[in-house]
Amino acid sequence: MNTPQDYEAWYHTPRGAWIAQREFALLWRLLPMERGATLLDVGTGTGHFARRYAAMGLHVTGLDPDAAALDYARTLGGAIDYRAGDAQALPFADGSFDHCAAVTSLCFVPDPAQALSEMWRVARRGVVLGLLHRRSLLYRQKAGRGTYAGARWDDAAAVRAWVAGLEPASTELRLGYAIFLPDGKWTSRVIESVLPTTVPWGGFMAAGLTKR
Ligand SMILES: C[S@@+](CC[C@H](N)C(=O)[O-])C[C@H]1O[C@@H](n2cnc3c(N)ncnc32)[C@H](O)[C@@H]1O
């Protein structure tokens, strides 16, 4: 199993940094946030995306059940408030945050619909999800292996079903995809950067939803 240090170190490889940057750009496009707003990052792990959001001027709280990951995240700075907890029963009152994000964390949560409804409850404005996409080449290559072991791979129909149960109802659900090609060479980067995020084959599927 990866230690938090190993997990975070991957983000500092050229490939890891590129993937995280592409994923963050897609998440931001699907749910842009204003400076000074509050954000809960659910399943924050080592806080990599929490720090990216904080760098955009947000006040970020990061939540995760993994005490070792949170301890390591706290050593990495970024003025983030880290809390222990489970996505399926968030330890916050209704409307505690402007926004809520979960980046490749709901794929490890047994009841993602319950987790999304909890995120919807604590968010005043909107929620953004980064998910592993079942209808992708990445799924064929990576499902069940390495850091993907134990992860669930979802599709757009599953996300729509979770969203249909939300109260109050969401505005239009926005979906986008990031494709990462297998060899990871510079030629792949060129192709990855020109492929539109509407092409629904990316291994990373993001969903943005806002409250009416
Ligand atoms: C692949 S890591 C993603 C970490 C971080 N969001 C990132 O993208 O770098 C998945 C995270 O989900 C967390 N997780 C697993 N089950 C969870 C649950 N029930 N509630 C909240 N987070 C959970 C794990 O502890 C882990 O930190």
The ligand as a MOL file (V3000), in Angstrom:
LIG
                    3D

  0  0  0     0  0            999 V3000
M  V30 BEGIN CTAB
M  V30 COUNTS 27 29 0 0 0
M  V30 BEGIN ATOM
M  V30 1 C -7.2550 8.3960 -4.0520 0
M  V30 2 S -7.3220 9.2520 -2.5310 0 CHG=1
M  V30 3 C -7.6860 10.9200 -3.0940 0
M  V30 4 C -7.1060 11.9440 -2.1780 0
M  V30 5 C -7.1970 13.3830 -2.7040 0
M  V30 6 N -8.5640 13.8200 -2.8720 0
M  V30 7 C -6.4480 13.5030 -4.0130 0
M  V30 8 O -7.1050 13.5480 -5.0640 0
M  V30 9 O -5.2170 13.5280 -3.9840 0 CHG=-1
M  V30 10 C -8.8830 8.7340 -1.8630 0
M  V30 11 C -9.1720 9.2990 -0.4870 0
M  V30 12 O -10.5190 8.9800 -0.1130 0
M  V30 13 C -10.5090 8.7820 1.2740 0
M  V30 14 N -11.7150 8.0650 1.7040 0
M  V30 15 C -11.9550 6.7350 1.6860 0
M  V30 16 N -13.1300 6.4670 2.2560 0
M  V30 17 C -13.6690 7.6530 2.6270 0
M  V30 18 C -14.8790 8.0260 3.3010 0
M  V30 19 N -15.7880 7.1140 3.6680 0
M  V30 20 N -15.0980 9.3270 3.5310 0
M  V30 21 C -14.1870 10.2710 3.1430 0
M  V30 22 N -13.0300 9.9590 2.5140 0
M  V30 23 C -12.7680 8.6670 2.2660 0
M  V30 24 C -9.2280 7.9850 1.5090 0
M  V30 25 O -8.8340 7.9790 2.8750 0
M  V30 26 C -8.2730 8.7190 0.5970 0
M  V30 27 O -7.5910 9.7580 1.2650 0
M  V30 END ATOM
M  V30 BEGIN BOND
M  V30 1 1 1 2
M  V30 2 1 2 3
M  V30 3 1 2 10
M  V30 4 1 3 4
M  V30 5 1 4 5
M  V30 6 1 5 6
M  V30 7 1 5 7
M  V30 8 2 7 8
M  V30 9 1 7 9
M  V30 10 1 10 11
M  V30 11 1 11 12
M  V30 12 1 11 26
M  V30 13 1 12 13
M  V30 14 1 13 14
M  V30 15 1 13 24
M  V30 16 1 14 15
M  V30 17 1 14 23
M  V30 18 2 15 16
M  V30 19 1 16 17
M  V30 20 1 17 18
M  V30 21 2 17 23
M  V30 22 1 18 19
M  V30 23 2 18 20
M  V30 24 1 20 21
M  V30 25 2 21 22
M  V30 26 1 22 23
M  V30 27 1 24 25
M  V30 28 1 24 26
M  V30 29 1 26 27
M  V30 END BOND
M  V30 END CTAB
M  END
